[in-house]
Amino acid sequence: MAIRQWVTVIGMLAALHFARLRSFYLSLAILLAGIILSVGLVFFQAPPGFPSGKFITISVGESIGQAAGELKAAHAINSVLLFKVVVRLTPAVHGVQSGTYVFSKPVGILTVARNVTHG
């Protein structure tokens, strides 16, 4: 075979290889997006038994972890860890605000976090 033909064959094989890789990575990305979305839906929605209309009190001086534990015990959040992460990633927030909170309807962890960090 001439060099030109070898270059053509190698080019075709490389194109086939990269097409398969692209297909693999696209499939992997779609799978990971589905898993992340599913986990997000489970953890970001209101938990079963959400305490609608009940009072939840956060005392003065409580840490984010202590408040998260109380909210978890009251069934207002699904995950203590996720609550801590959400609170820490909220800009210009320096912890939770003490007070008594009541939610008229079931809300997700983002709303709970916003309410207890902004008072």
C-alpha positions in Angstrom: 0.0 0.0 0.0 1.1 3.5 -0.7 1.7 5.9 2.1 -1.4 7.9 1.1 -3.6 4.9 1.4 -2.1 4.1 4.9 -2.8 7.6 6.0 -6.4 7.3 4.8 -6.9 4.0 6.6 -5.4 5.3 9.8 -7.5 8.4 9.5 -10.7 6.3 9.1 -9.8 4.1 12.1 -9.1 7.2 14.2 -12.4 8.7 13.2 -14.3 5.5 14.1 -12.4 5.3 17.5 -13.3 8.9 18.4 -16.9 8.5 17.3 -17.2 5.5 19.7 -15.5 7.4 22.5 -17.8 10.4 22.0 -20.8 8.1 22.1 -19.5 6.5 25.3 -18.9 9.8 27.0 -22.2 11.1 25.9 -24.0 8.0 27.3 -22.0 8.3 30.6 -22.9 12.0 30.9 -26.6 11.3 30.4 -26.5 8.5 33.0 -24.7 10.7 35.5 -27.2 13.5 34.9 -30.1 11.1 35.5 -28.6 9.9 38.8 -27.8 13.4 40.0 -31.4 14.5 39.1 -32.9 11.5 40.8 -30.9 12.0 44.0 -31.6 15.7 43.9 -35.4 15.2 43.6 -35.3 12.8 46.6 -33.3 15.1 48.9 -34.5 18.5 47.8 -38.2 17.8 48.1 -40.2 18.0 51.4 -39.8 14.8 53.4 -42.7 12.6 54.2 -44.4 13.7 57.5 -43.3 17.3 57.0 -44.6 19.3 60.1 -47.0 21.7 58.3 -48.5 24.1 60.8 -46.3 23.0 63.7 -43.7 25.1 65.5 -40.0 24.4 65.3 -37.8 26.4 67.6 -34.1 27.1 67.1 -32.5 28.4 70.3 -30.1 31.3 70.6 -26.5 30.2 69.9 -27.2 27.0 68.1 -24.8 25.9 65.5 -25.8 24.9 62.0 -25.3 21.3 62.9 -27.5 21.5 66.0 -30.2 23.3 64.1 -30.0 20.7 61.3 -30.4 18.0 63.9 -33.6 19.6 65.3 -35.0 20.1 61.8 -34.2 16.5 60.9 -35.9 15.3 64.1 -38.9 17.4 63.3 -39.1 15.9 59.8 -38.5 19.3 58.2 -35.4 18.2 56.2 -34.2 14.8 54.8 -30.5 15.2 55.3 -28.4 17.0 57.9 -25.4 17.0 55.7 -27.3 18.5 52.7 -28.7 21.2 54.9 -25.3 22.1 56.2 -23.9 22.3 52.6 -26.9 24.4 51.4 -26.5 26.8 54.4 -22.7 27.1 53.9 -23.1 27.7 50.2 -25.7 30.5 50.7 -23.9 33.8 50.1 -23.6 36.3 53.1 -25.0 33.8 55.6 -23.3 33.4 58.9 -25.3 30.6 60.5 -28.9 30.1 61.5 -31.2 32.7 63.1 -32.8 31.7 66.4 -36.5 31.8 66.6 -39.7 29.9 66.2 -40.6 28.8 62.7 -43.8 27.5 61.2 -44.3 26.3 57.7 -47.9 26.4 56.4 -47.3 23.8 53.7 -44.6 21.3 53.0 -41.5 22.9 51.5 -38.1 21.7 50.3 -34.8 22.0 52.0 -33.8 25.1 50.1 -36.8 27.0 51.4 -36.2 25.7 55.0 -32.6 26.8 54.8 -33.5 30.2 53.5 -36.1 30.8 56.2 -33.8 29.7 59.1 -30.8 31.7 57.8 -32.7 34.9 57.1 -35.0 34.8 60.1 
